[in-house]
Amino acid sequence: MRTSARHRGRDARKRGPLDRLRAIAAVSLLAVTLSPSAQPQNEQPGEYQLKAAFLFNFAKFVDWPDGTFATPTSPFTICILGQDPFGHDLDDSLRGKTISSRPIVVRRCNSDPETRGCQILFVSRSQGRRMAEILQGLRGSKVLVVGEADGFAAGGGAIEFVLEQEHVRFRINPDAAAREGLTISSKLLALATIVRDGSNNGKN
């Protein structure tokens, strides 16, 4: 039993610096979006301001396959399926920004068929009971599917937001991304907890 305790102690020491590095990197990732002009001094961004910023930064660290866009000038479309938890935060954080010179369009979807043609789809918590149905219907759509329901990534979603000690973190399922032909940068993967299809717990 003493040996196990020593192992646990070493594991905890290893996780400490890694968690600090991940937190620093995540702050750097968000800095390009949450500029001082957009965020009042001394006011901490809320949960969905942070999630909106992450969605924008996800787009910069993911490559979509050839044929994703109908034309060279087609917009980059970020969609929300289900009850919209962002309010104005997503629109405000993306106003005037581009992805690979493409203007960004935010679209609210009321049904699954409307999600075709999106590059990023955020599935709100209100759709948690339909998670498996939604993910199955999006197979082959070349969409980066992001959700916040518990187990979303292990269930086949590409990225899952999680709250850990009141901080927004995320899990990435590379299997799900690869199925859609999406390539996620190693820089983004390094910030995430990695899960695989059907896994119970994430690991680095």
C-alpha positions, 0 to 999 in steps of 0.5 A, a space after each residue: 500500500 505504501 508503494 501505491 501511495 508513492 506512485 500516486 504522489 509522483 503522479 500528482 506532482 507530474 500532473 501539477 506542472 502539466 495542468 499549469 502549462 495547459 492553463 497558460 496555453 489556454 489563456 494564450 489561445 484565448 488572448 487573441 479573441 478576448 482583447 481589452 477593447 472587447 472586455 471591460 477592465 477587471 471583469 472576468 469573462 463568463 462561461 459562454 464568452 469563453 466558449 465562444 472564444 474557444 469556438 473561434 480558436 478551434 477553427 484556426 487549429 483545424 483543417 477541413 478536407 477539400 470540397 468542404 466549401 462550395 466556392 472560394 468565397 463561401 463563408 465559414 459557418 458556425 451553427 448552434 443546434 438546440 437552445 442557444 446559451 450564448 445570447 449575444 456573446 458568440 455574435 459579438 466575439 466573431 464580429 469582423 473576424 475571418 477564418 482563412 480570409 472567409 467571413 464568419 456566419 453564425 446560424 441558429 438551427 432548429 432541426 438536424 437537416 439545417 446543420 448540413 453545410 456548417 463547418 462547426 456545429 455547437 450542440 447545446 446541452 438541451 439536446 443531450 437526450 438526442 446526442 446519439 441520434 444527432 451524431 449518427 445523423 452527422 456522419 460524413 458531414 465534414 462538420 466539427 461537432 462540439 458539445 457540452 453534454 456529459 460524455 459527448 466526446 466519448 459518444 462520438 463528438 469531436 470536442 466536448 466542453 467541460 467545467 473543472 473547478 469553474 474553469 472551461 476545459 475541453 476534451 477531444 476525440 481524434 477518432 471522431 475528427 478523423 471520421 469526418 476528414 478533419 485534421 486537428 493541430 497538435 497544438 490544440 491537442 496538447 491543450 485538451 484531454 484526449 478521449 477515444 470512442 466509447 472510453 469512460 475516462 479521458 487521458 493525456 
